[in-house]
Amino acid sequence: MKDYIEERAVDIANYIIDNNATVRQTAKAFGISKSTVHKDVTERLMQINSALAKEARKVLDVNKQERHIRGGLATKEKYRHMQGEQD
């Protein structure tokens, strides 16, 4: 594995842990795809630093469990905003 990929994987994991970030937020911050973030954290990082990978995985698992709640709130806000335009 190339050095810059290893470094990126560690940086991504630290970002996720420090900011309690989702895959989508992390991808946007690093300018890479969501699948690259996921692969870096779940596969590549395990080979580099398994403890860090497990820590980042915990954050991602919590975010995954909460995503339906965030989606519902976003939809609620969308329709609330649309109601305001019609009034």
C-alpha positions, 0 to 999 in steps of 0.5 A: 500500500502506498504511503499516502493512502496509509496516511489518508486512512489514519487521517480519516479515522482521526477526523471521524473520531474527533468530529463524530463525523459521518461517512458523508461528512468525512468524504466531503471534508477530504474531497473523496468518495463515500466508498473510499472513506468506508474502504479506508476505515474498514479494510485498509486501516485494519492493516495499519492500526487495528485499534484506531480502526475499531475506534472509528468503527464504533463512531460509524456504527453509532451514526448508522444506527441514528441515520433514520432519525436524522433522515426523518428530521431532515424530511420534517424540516423540508416540509416545514420549510415548504409550508412556510413558502405556501403561506 
